[in-house]
Amino acid sequence: MCIRDRNEDIKDRIVSIVERLQNWEGVEYSLINPEGKEREEIQSELRDIEVELDEAIFDLYMLRVSERDLIRDMCDVGIEFCYNHTKSVAIKPVINHIFSFKHGLLETLLSSINIESSSQLKDYLVIFLKAWNRELYPQGEFSWRIIIPDEAETMLCVVFSTQEVGHIPQFLDNDEDVWTAILNELNDSLLVPYKSNRIYIDGIVRAVTDTDIIIIKRNEKRLWTKSMAREDVEATFLQAINLQDSKQGISV
C-alpha cells in the first residue's frame, strides 16, 4: 500500500469517527428515561470515541509513541495546570503513603495483578526501567523502590538500584527511615524563588552513582508523567556518561 492510499484510509477513519461524535447521543438515566445510562458511563463512552479520534490523527502524522505521550501529557496535565493553577488536578498527589506497591522489578510492574492498571506512577516506572534496563542487558537490571514520608505526602523519592538479572532484591526498613528524613528536609528547599518571592519553581533531584539512580520530586501528577519519565531518562543517561568520563580521566 502506498503512502497516499494509507493516508486516504486514515482520513476515512477520521471522517467516520467525527460522524459518530456528531451523531452520538448520551441519554442519562432518569425516571423519564429509564433506559438511559449513568453519567459516568456516558462520559466514559464519549471519552473512548475521542481517544479513537486522537489515535487516528496521530497515525495520520505518523507520530512516535513518545510524541503521542507528550501531546497527551500536555493536554491532560500541562494545559489544565495552566488554567487552574492551585486548583489543578495536575498538582494532586500521584500516590499516597498507603499505595499498594512500594518496590520490585520491571517484571513486577508488568505482571502483578495487585498493581493498579491505571496507575500513572506505574507508567512512569515502566518507561524509565525499560530504557535503563536496555543499558544493563543481559547481565543486569534495575530494581525500584518508592519512598514517601508518612507525615507529609508532598515529597516522593524513587531509588533505582542495579543488580544481577533474576536476583530478588532485599529492602531494609531502616533505609526508608533515613530517606523519609531526607525528604522532609527537602520539602521546602526544592521550592526555589524565581525573580520574585511570589513565584517559585520546583527543584528536581536526579543523582547517579555507580549502583543507584535517585529521583526526588514533589508528589504531584504533573511531575511523574510518561514524558517526564523520558526527560529523567535522558538527564540520568547524561549524568552516567559524565560520571564514567570523570573516572576514566582520574584513572589516566
Backbone as CSV, one residue per row, in Angstrom:
resi,resn,N_x,N_y,N_z,CA_x,CA_y,CA_z,C_x,C_y,C_z
1,MET,0.852,-1.195,0.000,0.000,0.000,0.000,0.886,1.243,0.000
2,CYS,0.631,2.164,-0.912,1.423,3.380,-0.980,0.992,4.351,0.119
3,ILE,1.835,5.401,0.349,1.544,6.367,1.403,0.219,7.065,1.155
4,ARG,-0.052,7.366,-0.109,-1.300,8.075,-0.436,-2.509,7.230,-0.055
5,ASP,-2.474,5.934,-0.411,-3.587,5.040,-0.066,-3.730,4.937,1.449
6,ARG,-2.598,4.856,2.133,-2.629,4.751,3.595,-3.258,5.992,4.201
7,ASN,-2.874,7.159,3.717,-3.432,8.399,4.241,-4.925,8.511,3.963
8,GLU,-5.346,8.019,2.797,-6.773,8.059,2.473,-7.558,7.172,3.430
9,ASP,-6.997,6.023,3.765,-7.651,5.119,4.716,-7.787,5.782,6.078
10,ILE,-6.721,6.458,6.507,-6.765,7.116,7.816,-7.746,8.278,7.787
11,LYS,-7.768,9.013,6.679,-8.724,10.125,6.572,-10.155,9.611,6.640
12,ASP,-10.407,8.482,5.993,-11.742,7.883,6.067,-12.077,7.501,7.501
13,ARG,-11.069,6.975,8.215,-11.257,6.638,9.624,-11.637,7.868,10.433
14,ILE,-10.933,8.960,10.189,-11.180,10.201,10.928,-12.580,10.711,10.644
15,VAL,-12.970,10.713,9.378,-14.311,11.178,8.993,-15.379,10.332,9.676
16,SER,-15.156,9.013,9.698,-16.126,8.113,10.315,-16.261,8.382,11.809
17,ILE,-15.130,8.603,12.495,-15.170,8.868,13.935,-15.842,10.203,14.221
18,VAL,-15.530,11.221,13.413,-16.152,12.533,13.596,-17.667,12.449,13.418
19,GLU,-18.103,11.678,12.443,-19.544,11.498,12.230,-20.188,10.806,13.426
20,ARG,-19.482,9.832,14.009,-20.002,9.170,15.210,-20.144,10.154,16.360
21,LEU,-19.157,11.049,16.494,-19.221,12.053,17.547,-20.379,13.023,17.323
22,GLN,-20.563,13.415,16.070,-21.633,14.364,15.752,-23.015,13.759,15.988
23,ASN,-23.130,12.468,15.724,-24.431,11.803,15.860,-24.619,11.118,17.213
24,TRP,-23.604,11.210,18.048,-23.642,10.499,19.320,-24.579,11.200,20.297
25,GLU,-25.427,10.424,20.924,-26.354,10.966,21.911,-26.275,10.119,23.173
26,GLY,-25.883,10.764,24.231,-25.818,10.064,25.505,-27.017,10.426,26.359
27,VAL,-27.928,9.514,26.484,-29.144,9.767,27.259,-28.921,9.332,28.701
28,GLU,-29.023,10.284,29.602,-28.780,9.997,31.008,-30.015,9.371,31.661
29,TYR,-29.750,8.436,32.558,-30.843,7.754,33.245,-31.650,8.732,34.107
30,SER,-32.954,8.573,34.048,-33.866,9.353,34.889,-35.194,8.606,34.934
31,LEU,-36.132,9.118,35.714,-37.451,8.492,35.762,-38.142,8.578,34.413
32,ILE,-37.836,9.647,33.686,-38.425,9.813,32.350,-37.727,8.921,31.339
33,ASN,-36.407,8.693,31.540,-35.624,7.860,30.624,-35.023,6.668,31.374
34,PRO,-35.850,5.691,31.721,-35.353,4.543,32.497,-34.347,3.694,31.733
35,GLU,-34.312,3.838,30.406,-33.360,3.076,29.595,-32.031,3.800,29.462
36,GLY,-31.934,4.975,30.057,-30.709,5.760,29.957,-29.562,5.164,30.768
37,LYS,-28.415,5.811,30.672,-27.208,5.319,31.328,-26.758,6.299,32.412
38,GLU,-25.915,5.810,33.314,-25.340,6.669,34.341,-24.399,7.682,33.700
39,ARG,-24.276,8.842,34.332,-23.456,9.903,33.757,-22.008,9.446,33.547
40,GLU,-21.452,8.693,34.507,-20.080,8.229,34.376,-19.915,7.319,33.158
41,GLU,-20.921,6.465,32.905,-20.857,5.567,31.750,-20.927,6.351,30.447
42,ILE,-21.752,7.378,30.424,-21.871,8.225,29.228,-20.551,8.931,28.953
43,GLN,-19.952,9.506,29.997,-18.684,10.209,29.834,-17.572,9.262,29.391
44,SER,-17.597,8.031,29.909,-16.592,7.042,29.531,-16.725,6.661,28.056
45,GLU,-17.949,6.467,27.574,-18.162,6.121,26.168,-17.724,7.259,25.251
46,LEU,-18.033,8.489,25.645,-17.633,9.637,24.839,-16.113,9.758,24.808
47,ARG,-15.485,9.528,25.957,-14.035,9.616,26.015,-13.393,8.560,25.128
48,ASP,-13.971,7.361,25.070,-13.428,6.291,24.232,-13.432,6.694,22.760
49,ILE,-14.501,7.344,22.330,-14.577,7.796,20.936,-13.547,8.886,20.676
50,GLU,-13.373,9.792,21.637,-12.387,10.865,21.487,-10.974,10.301,21.411
51,VAL,-10.708,9.246,22.191,-9.391,8.603,22.142,-9.167,7.975,20.770
52,GLU,-10.194,7.358,20.207,-10.096,6.808,18.851,-9.716,7.883,17.850
53,LEU,-10.329,9.070,17.991,-10.039,10.179,17.088,-8.594,10.647,17.265
54,ASP,-8.161,10.741,18.506,-6.768,11.126,18.767,-5.801,10.161,18.092
55,GLU,-6.046,8.866,18.259,-5.152,7.863,17.695,-5.129,7.932,16.168
56,ALA,-6.278,8.176,15.562,-6.339,8.280,14.099,-5.522,9.471,13.601
57,ILE,-5.615,10.587,14.310,-4.846,11.777,13.917,-3.356,11.538,14.137
58,PHE,-3.015,10.878,15.240,-1.610,10.539,15.475,-1.080,9.651,14.346
59,ASP,-1.893,8.681,13.922,-1.493,7.788,12.835,-1.316,8.559,11.533
60,LEU,-2.168,9.534,11.296,-2.084,10.331,10.067,-0.737,11.036,9.971
61,TYR,-0.273,11.566,11.096,1.003,12.275,11.120,2.180,11.376,11.503
62,MET,1.897,10.079,11.647,2.921,9.064,11.918,3.793,9.450,13.111
63,LEU,3.144,9.857,14.202,3.870,10.255,15.401,4.399,9.039,16.151
64,ARG,5.576,9.195,16.752,6.148,8.134,17.578,5.397,8.065,18.910
65,VAL,5.614,6.958,19.641,4.945,6.779,20.928,5.284,7.923,21.874
66,SER,6.556,8.311,21.908,6.974,9.392,22.802,6.294,10.710,22.446
67,GLU,6.097,10.969,21.163,5.425,12.193,20.731,3.944,12.168,21.111
68,ARG,3.334,11.007,21.004,1.927,10.875,21.387,1.757,11.097,22.894
69,ASP,2.676,10.511,23.675,2.606,10.695,25.123,2.801,12.155,25.507
70,LEU,3.715,12.831,24.823,3.975,14.235,25.122,2.736,15.085,24.876
71,ILE,2.040,14.829,23.775,0.817,15.575,23.457,-0.263,15.285,24.490
72,ARG,-0.429,14.006,24.846,-1.443,13.651,25.845,-1.130,14.308,27.196
73,ASP,0.138,14.261,27.590,0.518,14.872,28.866,0.259,16.368,28.860
74,MET,0.555,17.011,27.736,0.323,18.447,27.650,-1.164,18.770,27.741
75,CYS,-1.992,17.972,27.074,-3.443,18.215,27.097,-4.060,17.874,28.448
76,ASP,-3.642,16.744,29.027,-4.260,16.273,30.264,-3.715,16.961,31.505
77,VAL,-2.448,17.379,31.454,-1.793,17.923,32.643,-1.355,19.374,32.455
78,GLY,-0.574,19.622,31.400,0.016,20.943,31.207,-0.994,22.059,31.035
79,ILE,-1.921,21.894,30.109,-2.915,22.940,29.842,-3.848,23.110,31.032
80,GLU,-4.245,21.984,31.626,-5.138,22.040,32.781,-4.475,22.785,33.933
81,PHE,-3.171,22.550,34.134,-2.437,23.235,35.195,-2.326,24.729,34.904
82,CYS,-2.129,25.070,33.639,-2.010,26.473,33.235,-3.274,27.256,33.557
83,TYR,-4.425,26.634,33.372,-5.699,27.334,33.581,-6.163,27.303,35.037
84,ASN,-5.910,26.205,35.731,-6.491,26.037,37.070,-5.522,26.276,38.224
85,HIS,-4.223,26.329,37.948,-3.212,26.657,38.952,-3.360,25.788,40.214
86,THR,-3.542,26.425,41.367,-3.569,25.678,42.630,-4.772,24.749,42.755
87,LYS,-5.778,24.949,41.925,-6.939,24.064,41.933,-6.806,22.941,40.910
88,SER,-5.675,22.881,40.274,-5.462,21.928,39.191,-5.333,20.492,39.698
89,VAL,-5.832,19.565,38.914,-5.644,18.139,39.189,-4.169,17.788,39.045
90,ALA,-3.445,18.564,38.246,-2.037,18.285,37.966,-1.162,18.345,39.196
91,ILE,-1.569,19.078,40.227,-0.743,19.173,41.435,-1.249,18.264,42.554
92,LYS,-2.237,17.446,42.249,-2.689,16.459,43.217,-1.632,15.365,43.351
93,PRO,-1.560,14.697,44.501,-0.553,13.637,44.681,-0.711,12.520,43.655
94,VAL,0.402,12.055,43.145,0.350,10.943,42.207,0.144,9.634,42.971
95,ILE,0.615,9.572,44.245,0.338,8.440,45.128,0.280,8.959,46.562
96,ASN,-0.157,8.103,47.491,-0.059,8.412,48.908,0.708,7.296,49.617
97,HIS,0.960,7.477,50.907,1.848,6.539,51.614,1.243,5.160,51.816
98,ILE,-0.049,4.994,51.550,-0.665,3.665,51.681,-0.847,2.995,50.317
99,PHE,-0.137,3.514,49.323,-0.229,2.933,47.982,0.172,1.471,48.034
100,SER,-0.405,0.658,47.166,-0.300,-0.802,47.306,1.043,-1.389,46.911
101,PHE,1.840,-0.683,46.120,3.131,-1.262,45.756,4.242,-0.266,46.058
102,LYS,5.337,-0.800,46.617,6.426,0.063,47.070,7.778,-0.278,46.448
103,HIS,7.953,-1.512,45.957,9.250,-1.887,45.404,9.095,-3.126,44.529
104,GLY,10.148,-3.399,43.741,10.119,-4.579,42.884,11.038,-4.425,41.685
105,LEU,10.720,-5.152,40.623,11.452,-5.113,39.367,10.496,-4.681,38.257
106,LEU,11.028,-4.516,37.048,10.155,-4.217,35.912,9.114,-5.313,35.752
107,GLU,9.539,-6.550,35.915,8.619,-7.688,35.804,7.465,-7.566,36.790
108,THR,7.757,-7.025,37.977,6.709,-6.844,38.985,5.614,-5.936,38.461
109,LEU,6.018,-4.858,37.805,5.062,-3.890,37.280,4.246,-4.467,36.127
110,LEU,4.890,-5.288,35.306,4.231,-5.794,34.101,3.333,-6.996,34.374
111,SER,3.608,-7.726,35.462,2.897,-8.991,35.659,2.000,-9.044,36.881
112,SER,2.244,-8.204,37.885,1.490,-8.335,39.132,0.051,-7.871,38.972
113,ILE,-0.868,-8.691,39.444,-2.283,-8.327,39.380,-2.662,-7.418,40.540
114,ASN,-1.733,-7.205,41.463,-2.027,-6.381,42.636,-1.749,-4.902,42.405
115,ILE,-1.171,-4.570,41.250,-0.830,-3.187,40.955,-1.922,-2.564,40.105
116,GLU,-2.366,-1.392,40.485,-3.432,-0.713,39.769,-3.025,-0.482,38.319
117,SER,-3.852,-0.981,37.381,-3.513,-0.886,35.972,-3.527,0.552,35.472
118,SER,-4.252,1.433,36.165,-4.372,2.813,35.704,-3.371,3.732,36.392
119,SER,-2.461,3.170,37.173,-1.541,3.987,37.939,-0.630,4.801,37.034
120,GLN,-0.643,6.118,37.220,0.233,6.990,36.451,1.690,6.739,36.798
121,LEU,1.965,6.529,38.084,3.342,6.284,38.501,3.860,4.963,37.939
122,LYS,2.983,3.989,37.809,3.391,2.716,37.204,3.890,2.957,35.782
123,ASP,3.173,3.769,35.007,3.587,4.074,33.633,4.951,4.758,33.616
124,TYR,5.146,5.679,34.570,6.444,6.366,34.677,7.561,5.346,34.913
125,LEU,7.355,4.454,35.879,8.375,3.474,36.231,8.678,2.527,35.082
126,VAL,7.644,2.095,34.371,7.839,1.157,33.257,8.706,1.790,32.177
127,ILE,8.406,3.030,31.807,9.182,3.706,30.772,10.632,3.888,31.205
128,PHE,10.831,4.336,32.452,12.189,4.559,32.966,12.971,3.253,33.003
129,LEU,12.376,2.203,33.532,13.071,0.925,33.678,13.380,0.278,32.331
130,LYS,12.454,0.339,31.391,12.701,-0.255,30.073,13.897,0.412,29.407
131,ALA,13.972,1.740,29.515,15.069,2.470,28.886,16.412,2.112,29.523
132,TRP,16.458,2.097,30.868,17.725,1.838,31.548,18.103,0.364,31.534
133,ASN,17.127,-0.533,31.591,17.450,-1.968,31.579,18.109,-2.386,30.274
134,ARG,17.789,-1.676,29.194,18.450,-1.978,27.914,19.959,-1.743,28.012
135,GLU,20.346,-0.780,28.859,21.767,-0.481,29.018,22.491,-1.552,29.837
136,LEU,21.779,-2.250,30.694,22.391,-3.267,31.562,22.265,-4.688,30.999
137,TYR,21.418,-4.868,30.007,21.157,-6.197,29.439,22.445,-6.764,28.822
138,PRO,22.711,-8.097,28.967,21.834,-9.127,29.529,22.164,-9.501,30.982
139,GLN,23.268,-8.979,31.529,23.666,-9.426,32.870,22.882,-8.731,33.986
140,GLY,22.568,-7.450,33.801,21.988,-6.686,34.899,20.625,-6.095,34.606
141,GLU,19.998,-5.591,35.661,18.732,-4.880,35.559,18.590,-3.985,36.790
142,PHE,17.587,-3.118,36.765,17.335,-2.234,37.894,16.155,-2.732,38.721
143,SER,16.316,-2.661,40.033,15.164,-2.773,40.929,14.702,-1.349,41.234
144,TRP,13.506,-1.205,41.778,12.999,0.133,42.103,12.365,0.106,43.485
145,ARG,12.408,1.267,44.126,11.785,1.406,45.436,11.207,2.804,45.577
146,ILE,9.957,2.872,46.029,9.271,4.148,46.242,9.328,4.494,47.726
147,ILE,9.722,5.717,48.023,9.775,6.179,49.413,9.000,7.477,49.526
148,ILE,8.044,7.516,50.454,7.224,8.699,50.666,6.982,8.855,52.160
149,PRO,7.184,10.046,52.708,7.004,10.230,54.151,5.562,9.975,54.585
150,ASP,5.392,9.329,55.724,4.053,9.113,56.255,3.454,10.406,56.782
151,GLU,4.313,11.285,57.312,3.817,12.504,57.946,3.279,13.495,56.918
152,ALA,3.959,13.629,55.799,3.546,14.588,54.773,3.738,13.946,53.409
153,GLU,2.740,14.049,52.565,2.791,13.376,51.275,3.219,14.316,50.157
154,THR,3.952,15.356,50.498,4.315,16.348,49.490,5.552,15.966,48.696
155,MET,6.375,15.059,49.229,7.602,14.658,48.560,7.568,13.186,48.194
156,LEU,8.294,12.859,47.124,8.329,11.483,46.640,9.731,11.179,46.129
157,CYS,10.246,10.033,46.527,11.572,9.597,46.094,11.462,8.202,45.477
158,VAL,12.152,8.015,44.342,12.260,6.686,43.746,13.741,6.361,43.613
159,VAL,14.125,5.230,44.169,15.517,4.772,44.101,15.586,3.563,43.171
160,PHE,16.405,3.674,42.126,16.636,2.568,41.201,18.032,2.011,41.495
161,SER,18.122,0.697,41.729,19.400,0.083,42.102,19.755,-1.034,41.132
162,THR,21.030,-1.080,40.748,21.483,-2.124,39.829,21.626,-3.447,40.570
163,GLN,21.398,-4.516,39.821,21.536,-5.865,40.383,21.640,-6.866,39.240
164,GLU,21.992,-8.102,39.578,22.048,-9.155,38.573,20.636,-9.549,38.164
165,VAL,20.478,-9.929,36.909,19.180,-10.357,36.404,18.689,-11.566,37.188
166,GLY,17.435,-11.515,37.626,16.839,-12.639,38.337,17.025,-12.598,39.829
167,HIS,17.887,-11.709,40.317,18.099,-11.615,41.759,16.880,-10.981,42.426
168,ILE,16.479,-11.512,43.568,15.352,-10.943,44.314,15.890,-9.883,45.265
169,PRO,15.563,-8.612,45.040,16.136,-7.538,45.869,15.608,-7.569,47.297
170,GLN,16.477,-7.170,48.228,16.112,-7.075,49.634,16.099,-5.594,50.029
171,PHE,15.038,-5.168,50.711,14.901,-3.769,51.096,14.821,-3.664,52.613
172,LEU,15.691,-2.849,53.200,15.762,-2.700,54.644,14.893,-1.535,55.104
173,ASP,14.123,-1.760,56.167,13.238,-0.715,56.690,14.012,0.506,57.168
174,ASN,15.206,0.302,57.741,15.934,1.458,58.258,16.383,2.390,57.141
175,ASP,16.583,1.858,55.911,16.881,2.711,54.768,15.734,3.680,54.512
176,GLU,14.515,3.173,54.647,13.356,4.023,54.413,13.269,5.131,55.451
177,ASP,13.634,4.832,56.696,13.626,5.860,57.740,14.588,6.991,57.395
178,VAL,15.757,6.624,56.877,16.747,7.639,56.502,16.216,8.512,55.374
179,TRP,15.646,7.873,54.356,15.152,8.638,53.209,13.956,9.500,53.589
180,THR,13.126,9.021,54.479,11.985,9.821,54.922,12.454,11.118,55.563
181,ALA,13.505,11.042,56.370,14.058,12.250,56.994,14.604,13.207,55.942
182,ILE,15.267,12.658,54.941,15.821,13.492,53.867,14.704,14.187,53.092
183,LEU,13.649,13.453,52.789,12.538,14.031,52.035,11.872,15.154,52.806
184,ASN,11.722,14.956,54.090,11.129,16.017,54.911,11.994,17.271,54.909
185,GLU,13.307,17.112,54.908,14.211,18.256,54.859,14.133,18.973,53.511
186,LEU,13.920,18.197,52.442,13.870,18.771,51.095,12.523,19.405,50.772
187,ASN,11.546,19.205,51.620,10.182,19.652,51.338,10.119,21.120,50.930
188,ASP,10.827,21.984,51.646,10.807,23.412,51.345,11.969,23.832,50.449
189,SER,13.103,23.183,50.584,14.292,23.623,49.857,14.201,23.410,48.352
190,LEU,13.330,22.517,47.902,13.189,22.304,46.465,12.267,23.327,45.808
191,LEU,11.650,24.174,46.600,10.884,25.294,46.041,11.812,26.499,45.989
192,VAL,12.205,26.904,44.782,13.200,27.952,44.610,12.551,29.221,44.061
193,PRO,12.736,30.386,44.711,12.166,31.637,44.194,12.698,31.943,42.798
194,TYR,11.821,32.419,41.926,12.204,32.767,40.563,11.899,34.237,40.308
195,LYS,12.889,35.092,40.530,12.798,36.533,40.252,11.746,37.243,41.084
196,SER,11.095,36.518,41.965,10.060,37.130,42.789,9.780,36.217,43.971
197,ASN,9.447,36.798,45.113,9.079,35.992,46.278,7.711,35.349,46.121
198,ARG,6.982,35.746,45.091,5.656,35.179,44.863,5.654,34.123,43.770
199,ILE,6.784,33.942,43.110,6.873,32.969,42.029,7.955,31.953,42.378
200,TYR,7.589,30.693,42.362,8.530,29.633,42.714,8.576,28.587,41.608
201,ILE,9.742,27.995,41.423,9.871,26.862,40.516,10.226,25.629,41.339
202,ASP,9.870,24.464,40.829,10.109,23.224,41.555,11.472,22.657,41.206
203,GLY,12.284,22.421,42.242,13.551,21.756,42.028,13.353,20.262,41.866
204,ILE,14.267,19.643,41.137,14.234,18.192,40.932,15.620,17.649,41.227
205,VAL,15.688,16.596,42.032,16.961,15.943,42.333,17.073,14.696,41.467
206,ARG,18.140,14.658,40.674,18.468,13.460,39.900,19.923,13.134,40.209
207,ALA,20.148,12.085,40.968,21.503,11.715,41.375,21.851,10.339,40.812
208,VAL,23.056,10.230,40.232,23.521,8.969,39.648,24.832,8.566,40.315
209,THR,24.877,7.349,40.849,26.106,6.787,41.416,26.467,5.529,40.634
210,ASP,27.482,4.823,41.108,27.882,3.586,40.428,26.789,2.524,40.465
211,THR,25.956,2.559,41.488,24.964,1.485,41.661,23.518,1.968,41.702
212,ASP,23.306,3.260,41.889,21.940,3.746,42.084,21.629,4.980,41.235
213,ILE,20.342,5.121,40.939,19.798,6.358,40.378,18.696,6.812,41.327
214,ILE,18.773,8.042,41.771,17.817,8.554,42.751,17.076,9.746,42.149
215,ILE,15.759,9.652,42.122,14.908,10.729,41.612,14.051,11.242,42.761
216,ILE,14.125,12.541,43.027,13.322,13.157,44.088,12.588,14.359,43.511
217,LYS,11.264,14.352,43.664,10.440,15.467,43.199,9.266,15.637,44.152
218,ARG,8.533,16.684,43.930,7.301,16.853,44.671,6.306,15.798,44.208
219,ASN,5.454,15.373,45.112,4.478,14.321,44.830,3.262,14.925,44.129
220,GLU,3.458,15.265,42.845,2.403,15.884,42.044,2.319,15.190,40.699
221,LYS,1.107,15.005,40.207,0.875,14.271,38.963,1.682,14.834,37.797
222,ARG,1.795,16.166,37.726,2.449,16.802,36.584,3.938,16.470,36.497
223,LEU,4.550,16.023,37.585,5.982,15.741,37.608,6.305,14.270,37.390
224,TRP,5.278,13.421,37.278,5.502,11.980,37.143,4.718,11.416,35.966
225,THR,4.753,12.112,34.838,4.067,11.680,33.630,4.993,10.815,32.770
226,LYS,4.452,10.289,31.690,5.269,9.487,30.771,6.363,10.334,30.126
227,SER,6.026,11.553,29.723,7.029,12.405,29.091,8.094,12.833,30.097
228,MET,7.692,13.028,31.374,8.686,13.344,32.402,9.609,12.153,32.642
229,ALA,9.095,10.944,32.503,9.948,9.751,32.637,11.050,9.776,31.591
230,ARG,10.707,10.143,30.368,11.708,10.202,29.296,12.715,11.329,29.541
231,GLU,12.245,12.453,30.077,13.171,13.531,30.437,14.152,13.062,31.507
232,ASP,13.656,12.343,32.492,14.524,11.851,33.574,15.508,10.810,33.051
233,VAL,15.071,9.996,32.108,15.981,9.016,31.499,17.126,9.742,30.797
234,GLU,16.809,10.742,29.987,17.848,11.474,29.257,18.807,12.172,30.220
235,ALA,18.246,12.796,31.275,19.082,13.519,32.227,20.022,12.575,32.973
236,THR,19.520,11.416,33.384,20.366,10.469,34.121,21.350,9.749,33.194
237,PHE,20.958,9.522,31.935,21.916,9.000,30.954,23.127,9.923,30.871
238,LEU,22.872,11.229,30.753,23.945,12.210,30.628,24.815,12.224,31.882
239,GLN,24.173,12.150,33.055,24.941,12.114,34.299,25.829,10.869,34.368
240,ALA,25.288,9.741,33.928,26.055,8.497,33.953,27.262,8.580,33.016
241,ILE,27.071,9.197,31.861,28.179,9.360,30.912,29.255,10.261,31.509
242,ASN,28.818,11.367,32.125,29.776,12.282,32.747,30.518,11.618,33.903
243,LEU,29.796,10.785,34.666,30.423,10.066,35.770,31.488,9.111,35.252
244,GLN,31.170,8.395,34.186,32.111,7.458,33.595,33.338,8.182,33.044
245,ASP,33.095,9.301,32.357,34.200,10.074,31.775,35.128,10.607,32.867
246,SER,34.549,11.058,33.984,35.366,11.608,35.069,36.252,10.528,35.690
247,LYS,35.722,9.301,35.776,36.508,8.207,36.352,37.638,7.798,35.418
248,GLN,37.368,7.817,34.122,38.415,7.490,33.160,39.519,8.525,33.197
249,GLY,39.096,9.794,33.392,40.093,10.863,33.463,40.977,10.716,34.678
250,ILE,40.378,10.297,35.808,41.149,10.111,37.035,42.117,8.936,36.892
251,SER,41.650,7.855,36.269,42.498,6.668,36.134,43.702,6.934,35.237
252,VAL,43.507,7.783,34.242,44.608,8.124,33.348,45.630,8.981,34.093
